Amino acid sequence: MPSKEVVDRLRGAEVVARAAEVHADAVGDRLTDMLQPYSRRGDEIPDVGAAMALLARRLKAIGEALRAADRASEAGASDAAAALARKGAAIAEYDAAFSETAMLVSVLLRTVGEDALAMRVRPSSTRPGRMAGDDEGS
């Protein structure tokens, strides 16, 4: 059975990843339109929407690695200390990736006028690896 600390984290990752994937094209298009007037001849405007979707996929993959590390630590592995160390490292990697991804997705959504969704997916300042809205339930 997955631990609550991992389940709570992965729930947030799913919300952030879904928001990033669903809104990637709109964010990319709106930012391109916003930045186009400021580009100089030969400037290439980056595809921010594609980057946002890739960050979502990265977060999901790191979340799956966290899930695997959690399962290994719960399975009573022969080297329990090593399994717990791997889980701790997986949590640290996940928390950093979640914070980076959620903050960037939140800022990009806000930049294109999706304020309510941006507020929903921003990372918590007090609980690593979780969304700010999760703070209200604790």
Secondary structure, DSSP 8 states (H G I E B T S, - for coil): ---HHHHHHHHHHHHHHHHHHHHHHHHHHHHHHHHGGG--TT-----HHHHHHHHHHHHHHHHHHHHHHHHHHHTT-SSHHHHHHHHHHHHHHHHHHHHHHHHHHHHHHHHTT-HHHHHHHSB-SSSTTSBGGGGGG-
